[in-house]
Amino acid sequence: MKLLFALTVGAAAIPQQPSFEEWAAQHGINGDAVKAAYDANVVEINRLNSLNTTAVFGVNQFSGLTAEEFAAIYLTDTEDVNDGSFPLRDPVLTGSVASSIDWVARGGVTPVKDQGSCGSCWTFGSMGVVEAVNKVQTGQDVILAEQQLLSCSGEGSCDGGSTTSALKWLKSNTPCLASSYAYTASDSSCKSCSSSHIHVTEVTLLSKTDSALASALNQSPVAVSLDGSQMHHYSSGVLQ
């Protein structure tokens, strides 16, 4: 007696990306050069999704930019955090390190912001971690002014800057409220603004180990600098 088996081998479906015309209408962007970049990016997005990693990739507001244009606008030189601004040390814990922690669920994360076409990620990292620690300690959402760091600190510009140096500057200068100093995504002269009355008294610069980061995350969200070249087409999931 012969037995016949039908075997079907399936692959995970690759998400369908919108046509250039659909994407252009959504973002108000057009032009032959943009279309060429978009079409090339869709090919790369499909390749990345075919790898079946833990991240999902898709078109976004950056999909009309080539990799070189994306890097020139949004990526800066790698920051050397071992620059002597602060002593390297690991946080001291009184208990065990949690196996996982979700600071969004715990109410320790303030709203997401958009830096626009300005290489000012260093200001968002600095103000974001100050906002987060303040929210963990006080339970209050106090939104701080990235433009203050961009215009007043002297620690960088739209061409990049240092999160570490910006945090050092905040130890001597009180951050202002975002409502009093609107973000313009541009380099401009410093102006006065309303104080948040938040005082940065200590900054801990972590050693470059998983254990140091895990220990710090038990206490509050942290600011990190990472290689953003893989973020051009990121949509969701865990990027490794």
N, C-alpha and C positions, 0 to 999 in steps of 0.2 A: 504494500500500500504506500503510495507516494503522498507526502504532505507538501503543500505549497504554502509558502509564507510570503505575504506582501509586506515589504519594509518601506516605510516612508521616512525619509530623513528631512527634518525641517530646520530652518535657520531662523533666528530671531528677526522679526520684521524691522527693516530700517525705516525710521520715521520719514514721512514725505515732507519735503521742504516746499514752501510756497514758490510760485514762479517769480521771476524778477519783477514783473509788472505788479503783482500783488504786494510784494515787499516794498517796492518803490512808492506805491500809493500810500502804504501805511506810514512810511517814514518821511515822505516828501523829498526823496532824493532821486536823481535821475542822471542820465548821461552815459555815453558809450563806455568810457573808462570805468565808471562805477559798475556797469553791467558786466564787463569783463572780469572785474574783481569779484563780483557776486557769484558769477557762474563758476569761477575757480574755487571759491570758498565752499560752494555747495558740493563740489566734487570731494574736497577735503573733509567736509562734515560727514558725507556718506561713508568715506573711508574710515573715519574715526568711529562712527557708530557700528560699522561692520566688525570692529574688533571685539565687540561685546564686553566692554569694560564696565566698571561700576558707575561711570558717568554717562550722561546723555548730552549730545551736541546738537546744535541747531542754529538757524540764522537769528540774528539779533540786530541791534542798531549799529554794530560794527561790521556787518557783513558786506558793506560796500568798500571796505578798506583792504588793501593788500596787507600781507604780514609785515612788510617793511613800514607801511604807513601806520598800522596799528602800533608797532613798536615805537616809532618816532613820536607819536602823540601821547601814548599812555604808559609806556615803560621807561624806566630810568635805570641808571647804573646800579649795580648791586651795592647795597649799603653795608659798610663794614661796621658791625655793631661792637666789635672789640676795639673801639677807638679811644678808650680811656675816659669816656664821659662819665661812666659809672662803674663801680666795681662789679665784676661778675659774681653772682651768688645765687644759690637756690633758695626758694622760700622755705621757711620753717613751718612744719605742720605739727599739730598736737594730736592728730588722729591718723587713720589709714587713708590712703588715696582711693577715691571712688573708682569703680570699674568703668563708669560712664557718668557724664553730667551734661545736662541740657540747660544752658543759661537763658535760652529763649523762654523755655517753660518756667524757669525759676524767676522770670521777670528781671533779668540782668542785662538785657540788650535793648538799646534805643533804636529808633527807626533807621532803615537803610537810606543812604543818601547817594547822590550821583555827582561825581566830580566834573562831569562834562569834558570838553576838549581842553583839558589842562592837566599837566602831569603833577597834580597836587595830592597824590595818594598819601604822601607822608603826613599831610595835615589831617586827613580823615582818620588815619590810624592813630594819631596822637589824641585828637579830640574824642574819637570814638571810645578809646579805652578809658579816658577820664570820665566821660559820660557814664560808661558802664560801671566803673568802680563806685562812682557817686550813687548810681541807682541801686546797686547792691547794698550800699551802706545806709542810704536814706530812704529808698523806695520811691524817689522822685525822678520824673523824667525832666532833666534839664538839658536842653539842646544848645550846644556850644558853636562858636563861630570859627569855622575853618579859615574864612577870609582874614581873620585877625592874624593867624599864624602866617598866612601867605603874604600879607602886606606889612606886618609889623615885626615879625621875629628875626628876620634876616637869616633864617636857617634854610632857605630854599626859595623856589619860584615855581612857575608852571613848567619849568624844565627839570623838576625834581628837587628833592631835598632829603633831609635826615629826620626820621621819626625820633631817633634817640636824642638828637640835638634839640628838636622841638619840645620834647618832654622836659629836657633840662631847662629850656627857656621858660616853660610853664611853672617851674619851681619858684621863679623870681617874678613872674608876671601872671596876674589872675586872668583866667580865660573869660571872654565876654559871651553874652547871650547871642545866639544866631539871629534872634528877632531884632537885635539892634545893629547887626553888621551883616548885611545880606551877602551871600556868596555870589561872586560874579564870574568865577572861573577865569580870572585874569590877574596879571600882576598890576598892582596899583599902589598909590601912596597910602600910608597908614592914617587912620582916622580914629576919633574917640568912639567909645561904645559903652554899653551898659554892663557892669560887672555881674558875673554869675555868683559871686561870693563863694566860689569853690576854690579851695587852696590845695595845690599839690604839694604834699609834705615829703613824700618819699617816692623814688622810682627804683624798681628792682630790675636790673638787666640780667636775664637768665643765661646760664651756660647752655651751649648748644647740645642738649640731650633730651631724649623723650621723657625721662623721669622728671627733669626740671620743669618741662612744659606741663606735664600731667599734674605735678604738685601745685603749680601756679594756678591752673584751671580749677582746682578745688576751691580756690578762694574768690576768684572773679574771672571774667573774660580778660584776655591779654591781647596786646598788639603784636603782630608778627609781620615780617617782610618776607615775601615769597616771589618766586619767578613767575611772572604773569604771562609769559609767552604762550602758555598752554590754555589761557583763559579766553582767547579770541573767540572761540566758537562754543564755549561752555553754556549749557542750558540748565542741567540739574544733576543730582546725584553726587557721588563721592569721586573727586578727581585725585588720582594717585600719581 
